[in-house]
């Protein structure tokens, strides 16, 4: 598995040109050139007005950096590249848990449990857990509003961006950064962003599942602090706060282990390995309805001489 936890968090750029420089990239804008050592970069977010060379994309992919194309200030998501891993083992395990109703429910409960500081009663229904989660999130908003003095009338992110109040704009910008980091971790480890357990129906459903683990700790406080400062460049200010919180909370080191915990995925070297846990070597095994898997990368055609011998018998 790629060492995602060793990486930097993210870099957002707009209105610039990116090209390759040695085994790294360089960003050119009106201020000049800025070299970026991308070997440890987890996520590069490309905003409007960016042109990037084929060579730059190649070196980013070689270093396992996820590249996403997004809207201004990182708010909207349009497309993404591919993570470092080439093994489908984690994705197959995720799909198995997702498709099994009993395992799916276990994953949902574990994802909710990861959000709470205390262990909740295993007899609680899903509806009761959702109610507890709603109370927890409302309390996080109320606490942040009280600590910063920022008025809070509720989450609103469906109107015109320019007409939204500062704290809602800051929340959207902060969550966009968090979504990008979580998607980078998901892609890096070979999971699917689309196979969500709590969320469903979107190509980023699992990203939303994972990001919700950290909003009360990271993006809500950052957004309210940025709104309280009432500075120009609100979105940039909250992105910087998120970057610092990603580092101080060691977010990169936590995401993949949290996913493994939620999906009941045994770690390497422990007993009870996943049935899909195998080396990601080309071309991989072939599916078989009887044996489950057979060896790939070999010809199963019957040799002509062998076939004649197997036919047996004689003409006499």
N, C-alpha and C positions, 0 to 999 in steps of 0.2 A: 504494500500500500504506500502511495506517495506520502512523504513527510509533510503533510499539510500544516501541521502545528508549528513547523519551523519557519514558515513563510511570513512575509509582511502581510498587512491586511489588504489594502486596495489603493488604487490611484485613479482619480477621475480627471479627464482632460476634455477640452473642447476648443474649437477654432485653432487647430494646429496641424502640423504634419509630423508623422512618425515614421522613422526609417531605422534600418539596422545600423548598429555601430559596434564592430567587433562581434562579441557574443552577447551583446546587450542591445538596447534600443536608445534612440535619441529623439527628444521632442523639440520641434522647432516652432516658435511662435514669434510674435512681434517683439518679445523681450530677448530673443536670442535662442541659443541651443541649451538644452538641459539633458545630460546623459542620465539614463535610468538603468541601474543594474538589475535586470528582471529575473535573475536566477531564483530569488526568494519571494518574488511578488506573487500573491495569490490571485489577484483579480485586477484587470485593467478595464475601466469603464470608459467607453468612447461616447462622448456627447456630440452635439451638432457641430458641423464645420470641421470634422476631423478627416484627414486623408492618411491612410496607412499603407505602407508598401507590403508586397507579398513576402519579401525577405524578413520584415519586422514581424509579421504574423507567424512565420515559420520559426523564428528564434523564440518567440513567446510560447508557441506550442511545444517546442523542444524542452522548455523549462517548466512545462506543466502549469503555465499561467492561463487562467480562464479569461477570455476576451468577451465582453458583452457590449452590444450596441444599444444605447439608451437615449432618452430624451434630455432636454435641457435640465441641468442641475441633477441629472440622474433619476428623474422622476418616473419616466415611462421606460419599459423594457421592450426591446424589439427582437433581439436575437442573441445567440451565444455560441461560442466555440465549443471545443471538446476538452474534457479533463485529461489528466495524465494517465490514469489507469486504462489498460486495454482488456482487463478481465471482466467478465459478466457475472462473476460469482456473487457479488453483493446485490446486483440488480435482480438476479434470479431468486435469491433469498427474500428480498423485499417483495417480489411478485408473489412468491409462495405465501408469505404472511398476509399480504393484501387480499389474495383470493380465497383464503380460508377464513370463514366467518368467525370462528372461535379465536384464531390467532389475531385476526384483524382487531377484534374487540380488546384483546390483551394489549396490543400495540397502542390503541387509543387510550386506554387507562394508564399505560406507562408514560405516554407523552403528557397527559394531564398531570400525572404524579410528579414528573420532573419540574413542573412549574411551581409546586407548593413546597414550602419550607418544612411542613410536617407531613407525616404519612396519613392519608385519609382512609376511612373505613372501607374495606374491600366489599362490603355489602351495599355500598351506595350505588344507585342506578346512574346510568349515563346522564339522564336529565338532571339529577341532583348534582352531579359533578359539573355539568355546564353551568348550573346556577351558582355554585361555589366559585367557578372561574370568573363569571360575570362580576360577582362581588369583589373578587381579588383585583380585577383590572380597574374597576371603578375606584377602588381604594387607592390604587397606584396613581391614577390621574388626580384624585383629590389631594393626596399627599404631596405630589409634585406642585400642584397649584398653590397649596398652602405654604410650602417651603420657598417658593419663588415669588409669590404674590401675583402671579399671572391669572387673570380671570379665565374660568373654564366653564363652557356651556355645552360641552359634548363634542364627540368626534364627528367631523363633517369633511369628507374628501370627495364628494361627488359634484360639487359646483365648479364654477370658473376658478382657476388657480389664483388669479390676481385678486379675486373678491374674497378669498378665504382669509380668516384671521391668522395672525402670525404663528400662533402655536400649532394650528392645524397644518400650515405650510411646513413648519419645522418638523412636525411628526411625519409627514409624508416624505420629506427629504431624508430624515434619519432612517425611517423604515426601508427606504429604497437602498440605502447603503447596507443595511443589515441583510436584506434579501439577497443582494449581490454576493456578500460574503458567505451566506448559507448555501447559495447555489454553487459557488465555487467549491465549497467543501463537499457537497453532494456529488458534483461531477467528478471531483478529484478522487473520491472513494468509489466511484462506479455505481452509485445509486441513481434512480430515476427521479427527476424533479416533478414528474407528473403524477406518480403513484402516491397520492396523499392518503392519509388515514382519517384524520379529523376533517380536513378540507378535501373537497372533491370537485371534479368537473373542469379544472383549469390545468394548463400545462405546467404551472408552478405550484400545484397544490401541496406537494411535499415540502417545498421551500417555505410556504406559509406555516406548515406544521412545525418545522424546525425553528423558524425565526420567532414564533410565539413563545418559545422557551426563554427568550432573552429580552423581550421588549420592556418588561417592567423594570429590569435591572439596568438597561442601557439606553434604549431610544427614548423612552418617556422622560427620564430625568434630563437627558441631553437636550431634547426639544424644548422643554419648559425653561431650562437655563438659557438657551439661545434666545428664546422669545423674551425673557426677562431683561436681557442685555439691550434689546431694542436697537441693534446696530444695523447699518446698511450691510447688504450681503448676508441676509439671514441664512440662506441655504448653505452658503460656503462655511459660515460659522458653525452650523450644526454638523456639517460633515467633518470638520476638524475635531469637534468634540467627540463625535462617534469614533473617529480614528484613534484618539487618545484612550477612549474607554475600551475599544477593542484590545488595545495593548494592555491596559492596566487590569482588565478582568481576564486576561489570557484566553480570549474567546476562541482563537484559532486552535488552541490545544484542547478545547472542550467539545467542539461541535461533533466531530466524528465519534468520539467515545459516547456522547449522548445519543447519537443515532444508533450505534451498536446496542446500547442499553435498551432503547425503546423497541427495537426490532428483534430483541432477543438473539443477537448475532454473537456466537462465541468468538472470543479472540483467538488469534493464532497460538498454537501450542497448548491450548486448553482441551479438556476432554469434551466430547460431544460436538465435534466440528459440524458446521453446516453441510448438508449433503451436496451443496453446490460449491463448496470451498475447494478450489483447485487452481493450479498455476495458470496464469493468463498467457499461455504460449500459443502461437499460431500453429495450425489453424483451429485448434480446439477439437473436442470430441463431437461425435455425431449422435443425434437423438435416436433412440431405438425403443419401440413400444414394449419390448419384452425385457431387454437387459437394462433399459434406462439410458445408457450411453455406450457407444462403441468407439474405438480409436479412430480419430480423424487423420487426414493427411496421408492416406494410403488408398490404393485402388482395390475395390472389391469385385472387379471384373474377374470372371473365371478364365484362367489361361487356356488357350486352345488345346495344347497337348494334354493338360490336366483334364479337360472336359472329355477328350477322346478316351483317356484311360478310365474315367469314371463311368462312361457309358457301358464299358465292359462287353463281354460276349464276343462271338465271332460270326463270320458270315456262313460258316460251315454248319 
